[in-house]
Each structure stands twice: as C-alpha cells, then as structure tokens.
C-alpha cells in the first residue's frame, strides 16, 4: 500500500480557513482486518473524505467573507524587530550547501506553517524557513519526535537512528515584524472573528453518523493554539489532501505580510521561529550564518537582495 493517500478527492476551491478538529479520522490499516471488512472500511474512508471536504469548504466560504479582517487582526498585533543570536537550523544533507534555502519546505506536504505541494492547483504553495533556539529543539522539530532527556539516547544518536544525514548550522538575525504565539493576546481579535463561524446542521449530522467529534469553530485562544501547535499536524494533508489548521493559519499570516511566527515547540516548549522569506521584499530583515561556510555555499545571508535565490 502506498505510504500516503489511499483515497483522493478533488475540489475547485482555492481558499481555506482555520477550523478545529481533533484527530478522530485516522484511517485504519487494511491488513488488520478480514476480507469481509475491507468493503466497509473503504466506504468509511470515502465518507470521511466527503466529510472533511465539506467541513473544509463550509469554513473556506466564511473565510472569504472575512479574509481582510482576519489578516488585519494579525498584522496589527506583531512584535517589532525581533533579534536572535546563535539559533539553530537542522537540515537534511542534500541541502547542506544551501543552508538558507527554503525549497525543501515546498515538498509535499510542506511545513507546520506553510503549504507545500499538497495540490498546487487548489492550494498555492509558499516557502518557509524553520529554526529553533538550540540544537536539541531544532533536531526534535526536524525529526518530528520528542526526545526524553532521561532516556538512553541523546538527540544526535536519535538522529542517526532515523537513518538521515543531518546538518546543523548556527544562525543569527533580526526580523522586522513577527507574530508571537507565546503572547496569547496577539490572537484575541483573530479569535473573536472566527468563533462566530457557523457550522450547518447537515455537517453535524455527518459527524454523528461517522461517530466522530462534532465539528466546531475554535471558541478560545487556547483552542486555536492547541490545534495549530499539535504534533500530529501532518495527518490532515497526508490523509485528505487538505491543508492542516496550522498551514491555513500560516497562509493568513503570510498574506498579512508578516515575516515570521515565534512559537513554542510542542516537543519541549522551547522557542522556534518560522520565517517567510518572500515577505523580506523591501525589508531590512536578515538571517546570516554565524560561522565560516564551505566554499560551495554561495549565499551566507538571507535578506531582501537574496531571498529569491534561496527558494
């Protein structure tokens, strides 16, 4: 069986909106069932796809009506001139000579806060650069798994056990404007806008028939943070060809012209930063390598003059 997307469903919709959904929709592994159950599971998979697409579309239509307000609610609550020193970026070996490149973030399904090649005809892709405050956090975020400090393996041993060649680089920089998710008040206005989104009764009925959590729009800042910072964000794009909540949120932040999002790692609560290089146009923001680079590295600073070469 293919690693991803046993089922596909296409749509002409190109816009989306943040929605709250736990993880009740994981499709079962077919090998665990008798042959007589396969048809039922296949039917349930089709029903889940239809439900997810309807859920997505219902809120997408409401986002279209409030998109400018959603975007402005975030751009007016940014932090100015965030400076960092000695932060870390973890990259796979193939990008070792392009440590400031964000091209890897465009690969399906993308990153936590940016949309990759899920379905470019429906969901425009946009790049992002992910860094963390220290090496351990950068590795954990890269590998997508927490590291138990009391366990027998340290982060570097775990990276090797993942059978990936990992490169770690030290970075410093200054960003003109970022959205700080460690300050809950930055999402208050945004939350007030989306909590009034309506869920039609037929969608409630579909969820009930599927025996999954009833659909709802996030009502509090805590619920928003929970859904966009979940470790399991990949399940939505990998199973249903639809952007994850965090990717939809990142899309709104990117559209607002904000250059980055500061957020706590769900692995260890330490700080992470995602940068949207395209928003470096006409900006004084920059990110630079801290150490002398190999001769093969042609770009050592990401700024308004180099961002296009880093994608």
C-alpha positions as CSV (number, residue, x, y, z in Angstrom):
1,X,0.0,0.0,0.0
2,X,1.2,3.5,-0.8
3,X,2.7,5.5,2.1
4,X,0.0,8.1,1.7
5,X,-3.4,8.9,0.2
6,X,-5.3,5.7,-0.3
7,X,-8.1,8.0,-1.2
8,X,-8.3,11.3,-3.1
9,X,-11.0,13.8,-3.7
10,X,-10.5,16.9,-5.8
11,X,-12.1,20.3,-5.4
12,X,-12.2,23.6,-7.2
13,X,-11.9,25.6,-4.0
14,X,-8.7,27.5,-3.6
15,X,-9.3,29.1,-0.2
16,X,-9.5,27.8,3.3
17,X,-10.0,28.9,6.9
18,X,-8.8,27.8,10.3
19,X,-11.0,25.0,11.7
20,X,-10.8,23.0,14.9
21,X,-10.7,19.2,14.6
22,X,-9.1,16.7,16.9
23,X,-7.6,13.5,15.3
24,X,-10.7,11.2,15.1
25,X,-10.4,10.4,11.4
26,X,-7.3,8.3,11.1
27,X,-7.9,5.6,8.5
28,X,-7.4,2.0,9.7
29,X,-4.6,-0.2,8.3
30,X,-6.4,-2.6,6.0
31,X,-4.1,-5.6,6.8
32,X,-5.5,-5.7,10.3
33,X,-9.0,-6.8,9.1
34,X,-10.7,-9.8,7.5
35,X,-11.6,-9.6,3.8
36,X,-15.3,-9.1,4.6
37,X,-14.5,-5.9,6.4
38,X,-12.5,-4.3,3.6
39,X,-15.6,-3.0,1.7
40,X,-16.9,-1.4,4.9
41,X,-13.6,0.3,5.6
42,X,-13.4,1.5,2.1
43,X,-16.9,3.0,2.4
44,X,-16.0,4.7,5.7
45,X,-12.9,6.1,4.0
46,X,-15.0,7.7,1.3
47,X,-17.4,9.0,3.8
48,X,-14.5,10.6,5.9
49,X,-13.1,12.2,2.7
50,X,-16.5,13.7,1.9
51,X,-17.0,14.9,5.4
52,X,-13.5,16.5,5.6
53,X,-14.0,18.2,2.2
54,X,-17.4,19.5,3.3
55,X,-16.0,20.8,6.6
56,X,-13.2,22.5,4.8
57,X,-15.4,24.1,2.2
58,X,-18.0,25.4,4.7
59,X,-15.4,27.3,6.6
60,X,-13.5,28.3,3.4
61,X,-16.6,30.2,2.2
62,X,-16.8,32.0,5.5
63,X,-13.1,32.9,5.4
64,X,-13.6,34.5,2.0
65,X,-16.0,36.9,3.6
66,X,-13.8,37.9,6.5
67,X,-10.3,37.4,5.0
68,X,-9.2,41.0,5.1
69,X,-10.3,41.3,8.7
70,X,-8.5,38.1,9.7
71,X,-5.4,39.3,8.0
72,X,-5.5,42.7,9.6
73,X,-6.2,41.3,13.1
74,X,-2.8,39.6,13.0
75,X,-0.8,42.3,11.3
76,X,-1.8,44.8,14.0
77,X,-0.5,42.6,16.8
78,X,3.0,41.9,15.7
79,X,6.3,42.3,17.6
80,X,8.8,44.7,16.0
81,X,12.4,43.9,15.4
82,X,12.9,40.5,16.9
83,X,16.6,39.8,17.2
84,X,18.2,36.3,17.8
85,X,21.8,35.0,18.1
86,X,23.2,31.5,17.8
87,X,19.9,29.8,16.9
88,X,20.0,26.5,15.1
89,X,18.7,25.2,11.8
90,X,18.5,21.4,11.2
91,X,18.5,20.3,7.5
92,X,18.9,17.1,5.6
93,X,22.2,16.5,4.0
94,X,21.0,17.3,0.5
95,X,20.6,20.9,1.5
96,X,23.9,21.2,3.3
97,X,25.4,23.6,0.7
98,X,22.2,25.7,0.7
99,X,21.6,26.1,4.5
100,X,19.4,29.2,3.9
101,X,17.3,27.6,1.2
102,X,13.6,27.2,1.9
103,X,13.0,24.9,-1.2
104,X,12.7,21.8,1.0
105,X,9.6,23.3,2.7
106,X,7.8,23.2,-0.7
107,X,7.9,19.4,-0.9
108,X,4.5,17.7,-0.2
109,X,3.0,18.3,2.4
110,X,5.1,21.4,3.4
111,X,5.9,22.5,6.9
112,X,3.8,23.2,10.0
113,X,3.1,26.8,8.9
114,X,3.5,26.7,5.2
115,X,1.7,24.8,2.4
116,X,3.8,22.6,0.2
117,X,2.8,20.7,-2.9
118,X,-0.3,19.1,-1.5
119,X,-2.3,20.1,-4.6
120,X,-0.8,23.3,-6.1
121,X,-3.9,23.8,-8.4
122,X,-6.1,24.3,-5.3
123,X,-3.7,25.4,-2.6
124,X,-0.9,27.9,-3.7
125,X,2.4,26.9,-2.2
126,X,4.6,29.3,-0.3
127,X,8.1,28.7,1.3
128,X,9.2,28.9,4.9
129,X,12.4,28.6,6.8
130,X,12.3,26.9,10.2
131,X,14.8,27.4,13.0
132,X,14.9,26.8,16.8
133,X,16.7,28.4,19.8
134,X,19.0,25.4,20.3
135,X,20.3,22.2,18.7
136,X,18.2,19.8,20.6
137,X,14.9,21.6,19.7
138,X,16.0,22.0,16.1
139,X,16.6,18.3,15.8
140,X,13.3,17.3,17.6
141,X,11.3,19.6,15.3
142,X,13.1,18.3,12.3
143,X,12.6,14.6,13.2
144,X,9.0,15.2,14.4
145,X,9.6,13.4,17.7
146,X,10.3,14.3,21.3
147,X,13.5,13.3,23.0
148,X,13.3,12.1,26.5
149,X,16.2,13.7,28.4
150,X,16.2,10.8,30.9
151,X,16.4,8.2,28.1
152,X,19.4,6.3,26.8
153,X,19.7,8.2,23.5
154,X,20.7,11.9,23.1
155,X,19.4,13.9,20.2
156,X,22.4,13.1,17.9
157,X,22.1,9.4,18.5
158,X,18.4,9.6,17.7
159,X,19.1,11.5,14.5
160,X,21.4,8.7,13.4
161,X,18.8,6.1,14.3
162,X,16.4,7.9,12.0
163,X,18.8,6.9,9.2
164,X,19.1,10.5,8.0
165,X,22.2,12.5,7.5
166,X,21.6,15.7,9.4
167,X,23.4,19.1,9.1
168,X,23.1,21.7,11.9
169,X,24.0,25.3,11.3
170,X,24.1,28.3,13.7
171,X,22.2,31.4,12.6
172,X,21.7,35.0,13.8
173,X,19.4,37.7,12.6
174,X,16.9,40.5,13.0
175,X,13.3,40.3,11.8
176,X,11.3,43.5,11.3
177,X,7.9,42.0,12.4
178,X,6.8,38.7,13.8
179,X,3.7,37.2,15.3
180,X,4.5,36.0,18.8
181,X,2.3,33.0,19.7
182,X,3.8,32.9,23.2
183,X,1.7,36.0,23.9
184,X,-1.9,34.9,23.8
185,X,-3.2,38.4,23.5
186,X,-1.9,38.6,19.9
187,X,-4.7,36.2,18.9
188,X,-7.6,37.8,20.8
189,X,-9.0,39.7,17.8
190,X,-8.5,36.8,15.4
191,X,-10.3,34.5,17.8
192,X,-13.3,36.9,18.1
193,X,-13.6,36.8,14.3
194,X,-13.6,33.0,13.8
195,X,-15.6,32.0,16.8
196,X,-18.7,33.2,15.1
197,X,-18.3,31.0,12.1
198,X,-21.4,28.8,11.6
199,X,-21.5,25.0,11.2
200,X,-24.5,23.8,9.3
201,X,-26.7,21.1,10.7
202,X,-26.1,18.7,7.8
203,X,-22.4,18.7,8.8
204,X,-23.2,17.9,12.4
205,X,-25.3,15.0,11.1
206,X,-22.5,13.7,9.0
207,X,-20.1,13.7,12.0
208,X,-22.7,11.9,14.1
209,X,-23.2,9.2,11.5
210,X,-19.4,8.7,11.4
211,X,-19.2,8.6,15.2
212,X,-16.5,11.3,15.3
213,X,-16.3,14.6,17.3
214,X,-18.9,17.2,16.2
215,X,-17.4,19.9,14.0
216,X,-16.9,23.3,15.6
217,X,-15.1,26.6,15.1
218,X,-12.5,27.4,17.7
219,X,-14.0,29.4,20.6
220,X,-11.0,30.4,22.6
221,X,-7.3,31.4,22.0
222,X,-6.3,28.2,23.9
223,X,-8.3,26.1,21.4
224,X,-6.6,27.9,18.5
225,X,-3.1,27.3,19.9
226,X,-3.9,23.7,20.6
227,X,-4.9,22.9,17.0
228,X,-2.1,24.8,15.3
229,X,0.6,23.5,17.6
230,X,-0.5,19.9,17.6
231,X,2.4,17.5,17.0
232,X,0.2,15.5,14.6
233,X,-0.4,18.3,12.1
234,X,0.7,16.2,9.1
235,X,-2.4,13.8,9.4
236,X,-4.7,16.2,7.5
237,X,-2.6,16.8,4.4
238,X,-1.3,13.3,4.3
239,X,-4.7,11.6,4.5
240,X,-7.1,14.0,2.9
241,X,-5.1,16.3,0.6
242,X,-6.2,19.3,2.6
243,X,-4.0,21.8,4.5
244,X,-3.6,21.4,8.2
245,X,-5.0,24.0,10.6
246,X,-1.5,25.3,11.2
247,X,-0.8,25.6,7.5
248,X,-4.1,27.6,6.9
249,X,-3.1,29.8,9.8
250,X,0.3,30.3,8.3
251,X,-1.3,31.2,5.0
252,X,-3.2,34.0,6.6
253,X,0.0,35.3,8.4
254,X,1.9,35.1,5.2
255,X,-0.8,37.0,3.3
256,X,-0.7,39.7,6.0
257,X,2.9,40.5,5.1
258,X,4.2,39.3,8.5
259,X,7.8,38.0,8.2
260,X,7.7,35.2,10.8
261,X,5.9,33.4,13.6
262,X,7.5,32.8,17.0
263,X,6.1,29.7,18.7
264,X,6.8,27.2,21.4
265,X,8.0,23.7,20.4
266,X,5.4,21.1,21.2
267,X,8.3,18.7,21.9
268,X,9.9,20.7,24.8
269,X,8.2,24.2,24.9
270,X,11.4,26.0,23.8
271,X,11.2,28.7,21.2
272,X,11.0,28.1,17.4
273,X,10.8,30.6,14.6
274,X,9.4,30.2,11.1
275,X,10.4,32.8,8.6
276,X,8.5,33.7,5.3
277,X,11.3,34.8,3.0
278,X,9.0,36.2,0.3
279,X,8.0,38.9,2.8
280,X,11.6,40.1,3.1
281,X,11.0,42.2,0.0
282,X,11.5,45.9,0.9
283,X,12.6,44.9,4.4
284,X,15.7,45.4,6.5
285,X,15.3,41.9,8.0
286,X,18.1,39.4,7.6
287,X,19.4,36.0,8.7
288,X,23.1,35.1,8.4
289,X,25.3,32.1,9.0
290,X,27.4,32.5,12.2
291,X,30.4,30.5,11.1
292,X,32.6,30.5,8.0
293,X,30.9,28.4,5.4
294,X,32.3,25.8,3.0
295,X,33.4,27.2,-0.4
296,X,30.3,25.5,-2.0
297,X,28.0,27.8,0.0
298,X,27.3,30.8,-2.2
299,X,24.7,32.6,0.0
300,X,25.5,33.2,3.6
301,X,22.9,35.9,4.3
302,X,19.2,35.8,3.6
303,X,17.8,39.3,3.1
304,X,15.8,41.4,0.6
305,X,18.5,41.0,-2.1
306,X,19.0,37.2,-1.8
307,X,15.6,35.8,-0.8
308,X,14.7,34.8,-4.4
309,X,17.9,32.9,-4.8
310,X,17.1,30.9,-1.6
311,X,13.9,29.4,-2.9
